[in-house]
């Protein structure tokens, strides 16, 4: 389901009108967040993918924070009730394709569905089939080889694109802490630094609760004794 935002009562209408006319209306915030609890929980529940867990937390927060569900429709703003996900998947021939999965607030059900989506494309023909006609999603990408400190996305200036884009990098350990680089890119007509800041803070908050989520999806029975 979706509905259009009432622009006449929207406090950000002036900012919307200003930034939507920009040639490059996107801004990117790149930082790192602690995944220490996620790594610790993964040792106890090794069958639960930490990468997919990050996708769940990131998608959950995107559904919680309304501007991440805004999409441009010409001079209007469409608001989706629920947004789903899509991510890059590296293939054995070193090309990549895309996997798409639905959001489910239930962590175990989400993980099951997302894993099935990734397994399906890995076992498929390797064709690259982006869903340009479905913007009720967050676009994710993964660079597990690089602990990046900045990031930018390829853009098609001829096509209206207001989908937030989120990139994850390589886990790095510093003393007893582990960090994940993350890039969040949004359309400035629809969101501000305030919203991205809230997004990142909430994302890190959920990462700090990782054990409770991973235990709910554990398919191997009892936690592994350390």
N, C-alpha and C positions, 0 to 999 in steps of 0.2 A: 504493500500500500504506500501511497505518497500523497502529498498535497503541496500547494504553492504557498510560499511565505507571503504574508501580508506586508508588502514593502512600505505601505503608508504609515505603519506603526512600528517599523523596524528601526531601532536606534542607530544601526549602522548604515542606513540608506545612503547617506552622503558619501561614506567611504566606499560603498558598493558601486555607486555611480562613478566615482573617481577612478578606482583601480581597474574596473572592468574594461576601461578604454585603453589600458596600457598595452604596448607591444609585448612586453614581458611582465605579466601580472603575477608571477609566481615568486614566492620566497621560500627559502630553505633554512631550517635550523638543524645543525649537526652537533651532537654532543655524545656523551656516553652515560650508560646507566649501569648500576650494579646488578649483576646476575649471580651474585655469590650464593644466595639461598637456592636458586634454581640449580646451580651446579652441585651443591650439597645434596639437594633432594634427588637429583638424577643418580647419584651414587647409590642411593637406597632403592630407587625405582628405575633401573637401567633400561627397561623396555619402553619407557615413555620418552618420546623424542623431545629434547630441549628446544630444537628449532621450531617444531610445530607448536610447542607450548608458548614460545615467543609470539608466534602468529596469533594464537588464541588471545593472549593478553592484549596484544596490539589491536586486534579486531574488536575485542570486547570494549576497550576504551573508546575506540572510534564510534561505536554504537552509543556509548554513554554521553559523549560530548557532541551536541547537536550540530555545530558547524561542520563537523566531519561527514555529516550526512546531507549537506547542501550540495546541489549541482546546478550549474547554469543551464537555463533554457532561454536563450536570447536575452531579453531584458527582464526576465523573471528568475526566481530562485525556487527550484523544486526541492522539497524535503522528503527524503526517504524515511520510512519508519524503521527499516532494517537494511543494513548494508552487509555484503558478503566479502569474500577475499579472492585474490588470485596471486600466484607467486611464480617465480622462475624455477625451473627444474633442469639441472645439468644432466645431459645424456652421455652415454658411454663414448660417443664419437666427438665429445667436447663441444657440440652444438648445444643450444638450450631450447626448451619449449616452455609452455605455460600450463599450470594446473589451476583449476578453479574449484572453490569449495564454498559451501554455505556456512553462515554463522549459526552457531547454536550456543545458547548461554550455558548449557550443560557441558562442562569441560570434557567428560568422557565421550559423550556423543559427538562433540566437535572433533576431537582427536581421531575417532573412528572414521568419520566422514572425510576428514582432510587426508588421512593416511591412504584411504581407498582412492581418493582423487589423484594423489601423487603416484601410487602404484599403477593406476590405470594408464597414465601418460608414459610412465617409464616402460611399460610393457607394450605400448602402442607403436605406431609407425614413425614417431618422431617428428611429425609435421608440426609446423608453427602456425597455430590458429588463434590469434588474438581476438577477443570479443569486443570489437569496437562499438557494438550496438548496446552494450550493457555497462552502464556506468554506476550501477548500484553496488559498487565494490571499492575496496582499497587495493591499490596496486603495490604489491610487495616485490622486493628483489633482495637477493642474498649474495654477499661477497665474503665467504668464510675464509678467504686467503689473506684479507687485508684488514688491519685495524685502522680504518680511514679516519681522517680528521676533517674532511670536507667531501662534498658529493654534489653532483649535478646530473640531471636526467636528460636523455634525448627528448626533443620536442618536435611535434609537427605543427608549425604555425598556421597551417591551413585548416586545422580542425579544432573546434571548440573542445577544450579538455579542462575539466574542473575537478578531476578525481585526485584526491590526496595520494601521494606516492611516498612509501616508507621503505628504507633500505637498512638491512642489518649487516654488520661486518663480523670480523673475527673476534672471538673471545680472547681477552688477554688477562693474565694474572699479575697482580702487583701485591707482594707480601701475602696476606691472607684474604685478599679481595679479588674478585673476577669482574671484569667490565665488558660491556657490549657497546660498540659504537652504533649509533642509530642516526639516520637522517630522516627528517620529516619535511616534506614539501607540500605546500598548500597554495590555493589561489587566493590572492590577497583581497579580492572583491568579496570573498566569502568568509575569511577567517583572519585573525590577527595573531600577533605574538602571544597575547594573553591566552588564546585558545590552545596554541601549540604548547605553551608552558604548562597549562593544566593537563594537557594530554600526556606529556612526558612525566610529570609528577605522578599522575595516576598510574601510568604504565609501570613505573619503578615501584610504586606501592604494591601492585599486584605481583610483581616479580618477587617481592619480599615475602609473599604468602605462598610461594610455589609449592611447598611440601604438601599443603592441604589439597591443592589441585592435582598434583601428580599422584598422590595416594588414591584419589577418587577414580583415576583412570588406569591404575596399575593392573596390567594383564598377567603379571607373573605371580600373583598371590601375595604372600607376606613380603615386607621390605627386606632387602638384603642387609645382613648384619655387617657393620663396618669393622 
